[in-house]
Amino acid sequence: MPPPVLELRQVVKRFGPGAEVGPIDLALPRGTRLALVGPSGAGKTTVLRLLLGVLRPDQGEVLLGERPLDPDDHRARRRIGYVVQGGGLFPHLTAGANASLVARQLGWDRGRVAERLDALGALARLPADTWGRFPTELSGGQAQRVSLARALFLDPELLLLDEPLGALDPITRAELQEDLRTAFRAVRKTVLLVTHDLAEATFLCDGLALLREGRVAQVGPLEELVRAPAEPFVARFIRAQRALHLGAGEAP
């Protein structure tokens, strides 16, 4: 079996006396679409930042392929695309300049940049004139689509998404869920999605990694977590999520 694309091995991150995440073991095999879920404060964003190399572990190691992830190795880190909540676009740059920023820094010529923008615009369902607009001229959904294009611009092996749809209205969110699922299947990347929404996680991903108090409670497809929860917390979390969604759908 080939090594995982990205892996945490017995990783611990400490934030002060009695505050830590880990130890965590988590592997992302090539082609996996995994959702990192859990209640607020469970450590989802910390795990994501460890995988990105933004945080360094106090114990254990983060592996990119078979080598330790070096936060200072920018070439290695370009193998990872990152989508943040709200888009995270630079307000003084057009959408096209935001999406192509790193490529232009690497010396891509205008023709190559334009060709890539055309391809990603089609994938993200963005009209061609979007690239000339500034972030303040974009809707929330358009900003997220531009952020996705930026993350995919250098054709990374791995795509990490941090609550990418959390700030959007329900209609826009549902549309983007459909488009993200289509995009994931089209680009065939290894994907880690951080979300608090179990329904969204199962719609977009093949498996779940459920966190509790900084540790992995269980990893597997939703059906497995329902059929054979590893601990009572797993069953409680799934019941609470289902009750929330059923309640949201009931008539007042």
N, C-alpha and C positions, 0 to 999 in steps of 0.2 A: 504494500500500500504506500503511495507517495506521501511525503511529509505534509502536514497542514500548511496552508498558506500563511497563517498567523496563529500564534499559540501563546497562552499564558501558562507557565509552569510554576505552581506553588507561589504565586505572586501575592505579596502583601504590601499595602501602602498605608502608612501611619500618618495621622493628622494631629496627634497629640495624645495625652494620657487617656486610654480607654476608647480612642476613636481610630478605627482602622478598617480597611477593606481587605478581605482575604483570610486565610490563604485560598487562592482561586486557581483551579485548573480548567482551562477552556481552550478548545482547539477548533479551528475553522478549516475543514478539508476543502480542497479546491471544488468550486461549483456550489458550495453550500449557501443557502439563504437562511440565516439564523436571526431570530428576533430576541433581543435582550429585554426582558420584561421584569416587572416587580414594582412594589409600592414605592412611594417617595422615600428617599433616604436609603434605599437598598444598595446603592453603589453603582447604578447603571452608568452614569456620566463619568465616574471615576474609572471604571473599567474601560470605557471608550477612550478616555484620555491616556490611559496606560498603553492601549493598543496603538494609538497615534504617536506615541513617544513624547507627548506633551508633559506627562508625568513620568518620573523614573521610579521603579519599584524599590522599596526598602529591603525587600527579600524576594528571592525567586528571580525568574527571567522572562522576558518577552522575546519571542522568536519570530522573525520574518523569514519564511522558508525554514532553513536549518541553522540560520545565523542569528545571534542576538541583535535585536533592533537597536541601532545606534541613532539617537535623536539628532546627532550632528551629521549623519550621512544623508544628505539631501537627495542624492540619486536613489538610494534605497527607499526613502520616504515617498518619492514620486510614484512608487508602485501602489500607493494607497490614495484613493480619492475620498474626499470628505464633504458631506452635505450637512449644513447646520440649519437649525430652526430659524425661519424668517428669511433665509437666503444668505445673510451675512455679506451683502454686496457693498463695495466701496462706492459711496455716493457721488464722488467726483469723476467716476469712470462710467462710460456707457455700458450697456449690457454686454455688448460684444467685447469690449476691452476688459471687462470683469472676467468673462468666460475664458479669454485667451491670454490672460496676464502672464502666467508662468511660461506658456509656450513662446510668447514674444521675448521674455527675458532669456529664454534658451536659444534665441536666434532664429525662430521660424520666420520664413518670409511671408509677405502678404498673401500670396496665392495659396500657400499651404494653410494659413490661418483661415482664409475665406472658405476654402474647401471643407475644413473641419467644422466651421460654424454652420455651413449648409447642412452637413450630415447630422449634426447634433440638433439643429433646429427642427429637422424632420422627425428625429427620434423623440424630442421633447414637445412636439406639436406647438412650436413657436413660429409665428409669421416672420418673414424675412426682415420686416421693418423693426422688429423688436430689438435687434442688435444695435440700432442707432439711438435707442432711448436710454435715458438715465433712470436709476432705480426709483426715484420719486415719481416717474411716469409709468411705473409698472404696477399691476395689481399684486396682491400677495401670492396668488397662484403663479403668475408669470415670474415673479422673483424666485420662487422655489424651482421653477423649471430652468431658469438661468443658472441657479446654483448647482442643479444636477448636471447641466451641460459643462460647467466649470470643473466639477469633480471628475467628469469623464473625458475631459479634453485631451489628456496625455495618454489615454487608453490604459488606465491602471489595472492591475490584477484584482484589486480588492476595493470594495466600495463600503464606506462606513457612513451611516446616516443617524444623526442625533435628533430625535423628535422632529423630523422634517415637516410634518403636517399639523403639528399641535396648535399653531396660531391661526389656522385657517377656518373659515366658516364651513358648516357641514356640507353644503353643495360643492364648494370648491374642493374640499377635502376628499369627498367621494370621487370626484372626477380625477383628481391627482392620484388617488389610490389605484384606479384603473390604469392610468398612464404609467405609473411606476411599475406595476406588475408587468405590463407589456414591455417596458424598457428593460427590466431585469431579465426577462426571457430572451429579449433580442440581443443584449450585450453579453449574456452568459458570464457574468462576473461572480466572484465570491462576495456575498453581501452580509453585513451585520447591521441590523436596524435596531436602534434604541427607541422604544415606545412604551407608554404606560397602558396602551389600548390593546387588549387581548384580541379583539375582533380584527383590528388592523394588522396585528402581528400574524395571525393565522391566514389572513387574506394575502399578505405579501410574501410570507416566508414559509419554508418547509418544516422548520423546527423552532422550538423555543428553548431559551435558557432562562430559567426563573431564578432571580436573586432574592435573597432574604438576609438582611443585616450584614451585607458585605460578603456573602458567600453564595455559591451556587447551590440552590435547593434541589434542582432537577433539570436535566437536559433531555429533550426528545420531542417528538410530534405531540400535538395537543391530545390526540386520542390516547397516547400512552400516559400522559399526565392525568387524564381523566380516569382511565381504567386502573392504573396502578400508581397512585401518588406516592412519592418517596417518603413523605412526612405529612402530618395533618395540615401544615401551612399551605401546601400545594393545593389540596382540596379546597381549603377555605378561600384562597386567592381566586381560583377558577369560579367557585360559586358566587363570590362577590362580584366578579366581572360580569358574569352572566346575568345576575340580578340587576346590575346597573344598566345593562343594555336593554333588558326586557322592560325595566321601568321607564327608560327614555322613550321606548316605543309605544307605551300605553297612552291611551287617550286621557286627557285631563278630566 
